[in-house]
């Protein structure tokens, strides 16, 4: 049996089963993107890692070192944002071919430094190794959160509404243009979706607003794809979900790029991934209030896009015409056959 | 300019220069193997990462997945040991080709789990990605240390003695046998040096004993090679060093393997690396007492192998015949031309 046969999530589940029960210092352990750890201080420590592998996560000729540096920090900050915390300290593991230009490393660190400064984090260490092949950047980010503010994936309840920040699908639109730069679409749209793909903005203040409200029942960031990530919430919460296609907040830019490239923008919004939006749930009676609070505090749009159902109803997508379809998880699985 | 032109340490120095001054939460930042961070609790957090890249750090057909799992945990624990701390939480970043056997991952985790249990650490999370090429295991280890117990690289003073645990050079002897398994030497020696290379024992309790004594002025673990690592202490402390070749504790096993393979055992002890012994300094009048304490508490041999000199005397090796030679750092540099 090979890892492609059981996939990333199958492999993680297998590893988790074989591990001993977590000790009493562990608030959230394996299976989440972020480990939550007790100290004898007043705050929990958050620890997360995210990796960018050349020709898997990025193409050298389609992203500048500066953009790559910003992005790899941003995606780690996004994980911390989804826990309601604040990023603090970054360790950088860098695997480089000997022939790498020093200018590449300079640009990468400049991007990482800039993005760290933006979110109040600092680079405190790391590790370097020689690569026989491509470039790999693996970041380890430590953050902290007040125990009362911790957001989890596991609290969604039947009847809760599903909310999302921003406009998922933009990142996939950006990727489509990176891969097919000859596609014609207005510059303003092109620039927006490329920026959203190459230098995404983690929703840190939105996460803090959600945490402060005390209204959310579950939260995750959209990295694998909205459908896959709501799937994680459903699994951890023991519930199902019904998403409303017509409520998905699709940007004009993503729509235009989809038309220019002959793609389905709904697929991008549901399965595209790398949006780094926050996806969260709240009781039906609080959902509007929570959306309003996040919008007012951050200026970021928030849409209500579905509702939590009993687990046995599974995951469905209600089309604009009212037809309900089974929603495939279909997000990014690193080892899946495709 | 390429990274091979300035080397690993040149690159780290360049990166450190470009970073802003560390914030007040950072006790030890970039340039050390371990970041030391304040919390509002009573202990400092220690954060370190170490990576194993296939065909750079290990060869698939020369180490079992279980051994690799043990080793990659051990080398991270060794970094924590060198700070006088205790390891607590491990995050595992795994980059795998899709064709990797699940049995490989099972064995790797079993080894990591076993080694973690040995040192009181637990696996709490991580990250997986698809590799276009070889296997990469990148570990992030969090530990903690009482502020009074923190060991540093920077406190060695002129006249201090240099001490080392165990018998450096064994790991290089093991590597030599891995690469030339046909070399003939007694099984007992073969087994010892292979074990020391494939499943090194981090000197955790030795580090705690050194910290508890309050006698050490500087400490590091021997990962790059004894000469290179004492070089780090000299650089951080602003001193030089004189090592006594005849005092280097060479094991009978390393000696036998050197003879069998036609190698110079002194080179292995000084430049071999991957020994994961602790290398430390203490005032001349306390050195014997410190060596005794560590030996008594842990059963591990400790040798006094040299003395700290003024910086302008540089790094020298005094041969058995009394001739002093300049000591090249000559440890492992990941990007050096060789």
Boltz contact constraints between the chains, C-beta under 6 A:
constraints:
  - contact:
      token1: [A, 1]
      token2: [B, 102]
      max_distance: 6.0
  - contact:
      token1: [A, 2]
      token2: [B, 99]
      max_distance: 6.0
  - contact:
      token1: [A, 2]
      token2: [B, 101]
      max_distance: 6.0
  - contact:
      token1: [A, 3]
      token2: [B, 96]
      max_distance: 6.0
  - contact:
      token1: [A, 3]
      token2: [B, 100]
      max_distance: 6.0
  - contact:
      token1: [A, 3]
      token2: [B, 102]
      max_distance: 6.0
  - contact:
      token1: [A, 4]
      token2: [B, 98]
      max_distance: 6.0
  - contact:
      token1: [A, 8]
      token2: [B, 128]
      max_distance: 6.0
  - contact:
      token1: [A, 15]
      token2: [B, 109]
      max_distance: 6.0
  - contact:
      token1: [A, 19]
      token2: [B, 123]
      max_distance: 6.0
  - contact:
      token1: [A, 23]
      token2: [B, 122]
      max_distance: 6.0
  - contact:
      token1: [A, 26]
      token2: [B, 124]
      max_distance: 6.0
  - contact:
      token1: [A, 29]
      token2: [B, 124]
      max_distance: 6.0
  - contact:
      token1: [A, 30]
      token2: [B, 125]
      max_distance: 6.0
  - contact:
      token1: [A, 35]
      token2: [B, 124]
      max_distance: 6.0
  - contact:
      token1: [A, 35]
      token2: [B, 125]
      max_distance: 6.0
  - contact:
      token1: [A, 37]
      token2: [B, 89]
      max_distance: 6.0
  - contact:
      token1: [A, 39]
      token2: [B, 39]
      max_distance: 6.0
  - contact:
      token1: [A, 39]
      token2: [B, 41]
      max_distance: 6.0
  - contact:
      token1: [A, 40]
      token2: [B, 41]
      max_distance: 6.0
  - contact:
      token1: [A, 40]
      token2: [B, 42]
      max_distance: 6.0
  - contact:
      token1: [A, 41]
      token2: [B, 39]
      max_distance: 6.0
  - contact:
      token1: [A, 41]
      token2: [B, 40]
      max_distance: 6.0
  - contact:
      token1: [A, 41]
      token2: [B, 41]
      max_distance: 6.0
  - contact:
      token1: [A, 42]
      token2: [B, 40]
      max_distance: 6.0
  - contact:
      token1: [A, 47]
      token2: [B, 91]
      max_distance: 6.0
  - contact:
      token1: [A, 49]
      token2: [B, 91]
      max_distance: 6.0
  - contact:
      token1: [A, 49]
      token2: [B, 93]
      max_distance: 6.0
  - contact:
      token1: [A, 49]
      token2: [B, 127]
      max_distance: 6.0
  - contact:
      token1: [A, 49]
      token2: [B, 140]
      max_distance: 6.0
  - contact:
      token1: [A, 50]
      token2: [B, 127]
      max_distance: 6.0
  - contact:
      token1: [A, 51]
      token2: [B, 93]
      max_distance: 6.0
  - contact:
      token1: [A, 51]
      token2: [B, 127]
      max_distance: 6.0
  - contact:
      token1: [A, 51]
      token2: [B, 129]
      max_distance: 6.0
  - contact:
      token1: [A, 53]
      token2: [B, 95]
      max_distance: 6.0
  - contact:
      token1: [A, 53]
      token2: [B, 129]
      max_distance: 6.0
  - contact:
      token1: [A, 55]
      token2: [B, 132]
      max_distance: 6.0
  - contact:
      token1: [A, 56]
      token2: [B, 130]
      max_distance: 6.0
  - contact:
      token1: [A, 89]
      token2: [B, 37]
      max_distance: 6.0
  - contact:
      token1: [A, 91]
      token2: [B, 47]
      max_distance: 6.0
  - contact:
      token1: [A, 91]
      token2: [B, 49]
      max_distance: 6.0
  - contact:
      token1: [A, 93]
      token2: [B, 49]
      max_distance: 6.0
  - contact:
      token1: [A, 93]
      token2: [B, 51]
      max_distance: 6.0
  - contact:
      token1: [A, 93]
      token2: [B, 138]
      max_distance: 6.0
  - contact:
      token1: [A, 95]
      token2: [B, 53]
      max_distance: 6.0
  - contact:
      token1: [A, 96]
      token2: [B, 3]
      max_distance: 6.0
  - contact:
      token1: [A, 98]
      token2: [B, 4]
      max_distance: 6.0
  - contact:
      token1: [A, 98]
      token2: [B, 335]
      max_distance: 6.0
  - contact:
      token1: [A, 99]
      token2: [B, 2]
      max_distance: 6.0
  - contact:
      token1: [A, 100]
      token2: [B, 3]
      max_distance: 6.0
  - contact:
      token1: [A, 101]
      token2: [B, 2]
      max_distance: 6.0
  - contact:
      token1: [A, 102]
      token2: [B, 1]
      max_distance: 6.0
  - contact:
      token1: [A, 102]
      token2: [B, 3]
      max_distance: 6.0
  - contact:
      token1: [A, 109]
      token2: [B, 15]
      max_distance: 6.0
  - contact:
      token1: [A, 122]
      token2: [B, 23]
      max_distance: 6.0
  - contact:
      token1: [A, 123]
      token2: [B, 19]
      max_distance: 6.0
  - contact:
      token1: [A, 124]
      token2: [B, 26]
      max_distance: 6.0
  - contact:
      token1: [A, 124]
      token2: [B, 29]
      max_distance: 6.0
  - contact:
      token1: [A, 124]
      token2: [B, 35]
      max_distance: 6.0
  - contact:
      token1: [A, 125]
      token2: [B, 30]
      max_distance: 6.0
  - contact:
      token1: [A, 125]
      token2: [B, 35]
      max_distance: 6.0
  - contact:
      token1: [A, 127]
      token2: [B, 49]
      max_distance: 6.0
  - contact:
      token1: [A, 127]
      token2: [B, 50]
      max_distance: 6.0
  - contact:
      token1: [A, 127]
      token2: [B, 51]
      max_distance: 6.0
  - contact:
      token1: [A, 128]
      token2: [B, 8]
      max_distance: 6.0
  - contact:
      token1: [A, 128]
      token2: [B, 334]
      max_distance: 6.0
  - contact:
      token1: [A, 129]
      token2: [B, 51]
      max_distance: 6.0
  - contact:
      token1: [A, 129]
      token2: [B, 53]
      max_distance: 6.0
  - contact:
      token1: [A, 129]
      token2: [B, 334]
      max_distance: 6.0
  - contact:
      token1: [A, 130]
      token2: [B, 56]
      max_distance: 6.0
  - contact:
      token1: [A, 130]
      token2: [B, 334]
      max_distance: 6.0
  - contact:
      token1: [A, 130]
      token2: [B, 335]
      max_distance: 6.0
  - contact:
      token1: [A, 132]
      token2: [B, 55]
      max_distance: 6.0
  - contact:
      token1: [A, 133]
      token2: [B, 133]
      max_distance: 6.0
  - contact:
      token1: [A, 138]
      token2: [B, 93]
      max_distance: 6.0
  - contact:
      token1: [A, 138]
      token2: [B, 138]
      max_distance: 6.0
  - contact:
      token1: [A, 140]
      token2: [B, 49]
      max_distance: 6.0
  - contact:
      token1: [A, 140]
      token2: [B, 140]
      max_distance: 6.0
  - contact:
      token1: [A, 334]
      token2: [B, 128]
      max_distance: 6.0
  - contact:
      token1: [A, 334]
      token2: [B, 129]
      max_distance: 6.0
  - contact:
      token1: [A, 334]
      token2: [B, 130]
      max_distance: 6.0
  - contact:
      token1: [A, 335]
      token2: [B, 98]
      max_distance: 6.0
  - contact:
      token1: [A, 335]
      token2: [B, 130]
      max_distance: 6.0
